[in-house]
Amino acid sequence: MSNEASDAKQILRARAKALALTPPHAPRADTLVELLEFHLAQERYAVETRYVREVHPLKDLTPLPCTPRFVLGIVNVRGRILPVLDFKKFFDLPEKGLTDLHRIILVGANNLELGLLADVVVGVRSIPVDSLQPSLATLTGVRSDYLKGVTAERLVVLDLARILADPKIIVHEEVEA
């Protein structure tokens, strides 16, 4: 074997060993939380992906009378009729109207499934759990009640378990005969 081939083999072996090492600063998988990031008004929000079923374009929305302001309406997703909540109204954020860019994030837990209206869905990302900080001073009222934490980049992580368990989002309107 030539000297060049031997050197190349040693270099490749050293590179393979270096690539096989786990970086010392890499967080463990059990310390990460996977989030779906989306925009509401001009703010960045996220929910844990373990609650997210799927994301759909906003189409065929049917408004519902006699419901709270934050209930945008219902949609039919493969035969399932699901309510769609507009968190901009729920959190008193500015509204600009609906466009083709809006998405419905279908979420569910505890036998409850619903859609959340998002202006734009950014994507999925993982962050270390310990990077979540308590509420910002600018988040007051109902938003702080449903907050899991805020990242250093000002990404507001919502506590979907608390939201889905809150009786305020359940509409029990009965029609008298």
N, C-alpha and C positions, 0 to 999 in steps of 0.2 A: 504494500500500500504506500502510495506516495506521501510525502510530508504534508502537502496541501490538503489531501483527502483526510488525513489523520487530524489536521487542525480543524477542518470543517466539521468533522464528526464530533470533536470535543466541544466546539462552539455550539452545535445543535443540541448536544447532550446537556450542556450548561443552561441553554435557553429553556429546554424542556423542564429541567429541575426548577428553574425560577418561575416558570408559568404554573407549575403544579403546586407551588406554595400558596397558602391562604394568606392574604395580606393581614397584618396584625391589627389593623384598624377597621377591618370589615365587620359590620354588625352581624350578630347572629340572627337567623331567620325568626326566632321566637321573640326578638326585641323589635321587629319591624311591624308596621301596620300598613296594609295596602289600601290606597285611597283612590276614588274616582273624583277628579277635580273638574269643577264647572264654574261658570260665571253667572251671577245674579246681579243685575244692574252693573255697576263698575267694580264689584267686589268679587274676590275669589273664595269659593267654598269647596268643601270636599265631604264625602261620606265614605265609610268603610265599604270596600267591595263585597264583603261577606253578606251584606244586605241587598246588594244590587243584583237584580235578575237579568235585566237587559236594558238597552237604550234604543229608543225609537224616535223617528221624526214626528213632529207635531202635525197630525192630520186627522181628519174626521172627528174633531172634538165636538161633542154635543153639550151645550150649556145646560145647567140644571137650575130651575127656579127654586126659590125658598131655601137656598143654602148660604152659608157664610161667604163673605167676599173672597176668602182665600181658596175656595173650591171653584176651580176654573170650569170644570165640567167632567164628562166621562168619555172614555175611549173604549173601543172594542179591539182587543188584542187577541187574535186567534180564538174568538169565541168567549173570551173573558171580558166582562164589563168592569172597568177599573176607574175609580175616581182620580182626577188629576188636581193636585194642589199647587197653587202659585205662592211660593215662599216669599216672593217680593211683596205680595199683599199681606202675608202672615207676619213678615218682619218689617213692614212699613218702609220698604225700599222704593226708589223712584221707578216708574214704569214707562216704557216707550211703545207699547203695543206689541202684537205678535207678528213674527216673520217666519219665513221658511227655514231660517237657521235655528229656531228653537227646537229643543229636544225634550223628550219625556224620559226620565230615568225611572224605570220600574223597580221598586224596592219592596221588600217584604220581610216580615218576621211575626211570630206569634199569631199565625192564621190571618194576618192582615196584609193585603197587597194593595199598593197604590202607586200612582205616578207622581213624580216631582217635576215641575216645569223648570228647565234650565235654559238660559239665554244661549249659551254655547258650552258644549262638553269638551274639555281640554284633553283629558286622557287619564291613564292610570299611572300612579307613582307609588313608591314605597318610601316611608320615612321612619326613622327610629322613634319608638314610642316615647322615649324620654325627651325628645325634642319638642313635644307639645307643651306649651306654656298655658297658664291660666288666661282668662279673658282679658281682652284689651279694654281700656277705659272707654273707647268709642262704641263698644258693643254694649248696649243697654237693653233693658226690658226683656222682651220675649226672646231675642237672639241669645242673650247670655244664659237664659234658662235651658236652652237646647245645645249648649256649647260643650264639646268634648275637649277642645283646646285650640290654640293658635300656634302656627309655626313661626320661625324667625322671619320668613318671607311674607308674613301676614296672610297665610292661607288659613281660613276659618274652617275647622273640622267640626261638623255637626254630630251630635249624639243621636243617631237614628233610633237606637233602642228606646231612648227616652221619648223621642217624637212619636214613634209608633205606639207607645204605651199610653200616651196622653189622651185622656177622654175628650179634650177640646177639639181634636181633629175628627172625631166620630160624630156624624150628623144623625140624630134620631128624630126625624120629623115625621109625624104620623098625620095622615089625612083623615079628618072626621067624615063619616058617612051621613 
